[in-house]
Amino acid sequence: MKTTLLLLSLIFITQISQSQSSEINNPPKKAWKILIRNNKSAEENFTMVGKILIENDYQIEKKDKEFLTFQTSPKNLRKLNASYYFNFYFKDSLIVLTGMSKINIPIDFGTVSSESNYERIINKGMRGSVSKESFNEMLLVTTWISKNELEFIIE
């Protein structure tokens, strides 16, 4: 009886460990916001993330030190004719990351041409799609900031 209980406990602990460690590798479908928790103040998070992004070839287009937010400049996706940017919001012990992306292909209707609009980055679509690749860029940025205590907000 003790052996069976011990074995079941071990299997349960193994399953919990695997799901927590693989969450960044397998985020939930329809996730659109990533919360990164840590033990730093809002100001420390603001400065830290800004430095990390600049070190990794991102430009900061808009920043607001009063509300502790910033937005990166649009960047092109590798292998796709699309662009994206990220929005960050900082609080004590929390970094909130969202993003916007669009396809850079104009749509022509006879004599009228239309550009696509930026849409919220959501974890959806197939591998290689603009949505999926944009979300993967968001995940990459989170690994530069922190490898633990991530939470995904679903649409």
Secondary structure as GFF3:
##gff-version 3
##sequence-region A 1 155
A	DSSP	alpha_helix	2	21	.	.	.	ID=ss1
A	DSSP	beta_strand	31	37	.	.	.	ID=ss2
A	DSSP	alpha_helix	42	55	.	.	.	ID=ss3
A	DSSP	beta_strand	60	64	.	.	.	ID=ss4
A	DSSP	beta_strand	69	72	.	.	.	ID=ss5
A	DSSP	beta_strand	75	76	.	.	.	ID=ss6
A	DSSP	beta_strand	82	91	.	.	.	ID=ss7
A	DSSP	beta_strand	94	103	.	.	.	ID=ss8
A	DSSP	beta_strand	107	109	.	.	.	ID=ss9
A	DSSP	beta_strand	112	114	.	.	.	ID=ss10
A	DSSP	beta_strand	119	120	.	.	.	ID=ss11
A	DSSP	alpha_helix	130	145	.	.	.	ID=ss12
A	DSSP	beta_strand	150	154	.	.	.	ID=ss13
###
